[in-house]
């Protein structure tokens, strides 16, 4: 029986990561980044491994030729092994963006970004799953930049990008510190939600809390707007209660001044552990000369993303909104 490509790659990543985990006495996810690098470079990069292990790994790597796999097959297999590793221990704020949400964001980015070439930033790139989902769906020339504070996640993103042959420029830093990047045309981000511990850094933001800690997700949006060109679009995965928090009035004022709300799509509650953890996709456009608000913002409650019929209806609704508001 022929083994499915994703399963074949999953097995390779998983088995070689387990070997390296044991040999290097590290976590599964660290070992996964190492095996991914080996596979990409076509050699064993870890000096600590024994000769026997080296032979065993080389044999396994040689059985696979990455050129025979599509980018999506590589992304999916890598996503599955990361999910396995994340089961061990991961904070909710570090979780990968699920495929269904990534696909929807890809669809939206494609619709809103009319140009055939543009610059894209993900200031919370994590494992790179969201960005590469988008890159794999778009038939456009996209120069991408990713930032993350977590050195393991960004290493996974770097390996992910290499294996899928996406030249993403990566920065391992706090995205709320100054960023040395040229302005971008679009931002996508599955925002880390919660308090930002660095009150001194927060002083640099209009959205700093009037007292106490500021919300990281608010500051992330301000930082993203700052680095977006006028007329550029921003696609954020936000908590549903964004406009109901104690600091929401500041956010509303900031939005009024700097952006146009193009749409809010509420993700199905069934995707989340409970109602309080549920999220939406917020679509913003940075204000500028000649940039007009839509007659009406795109508002929708998304049905179960696994129901093809219901999804089709929603996509038709979005298409209709584009015809009425964007042509
Ligand atoms: N889209 C990502 C993916 O597909 O893997 C997942 C993003 S995850 C929900 C949020 C990310 O924000 C985490 O990777 C976390 O490390 C990062 N993060 C949190 N605070 C940050 C900060 N101050 N600067 C940069 N990244 C930060």
Boltz pocket constraint, residues with backbone or C-beta under 6 A from the ligand:
constraints:
  - pocket:
      binder: B
      contacts: [[A, 92], [A, 93], [A, 94], [A, 95], [A, 96], [A, 97], [A, 123], [A, 124], [A, 125], [A, 126], [A, 127], [A, 128], [A, 129], [A, 130], [A, 131], [A, 147], [A, 148], [A, 149], [A, 150], [A, 153], [A, 173], [A, 174], [A, 175], [A, 176], [A, 189], [A, 190], [A, 191], [A, 192], [A, 216]]
      max_distance: 6.0
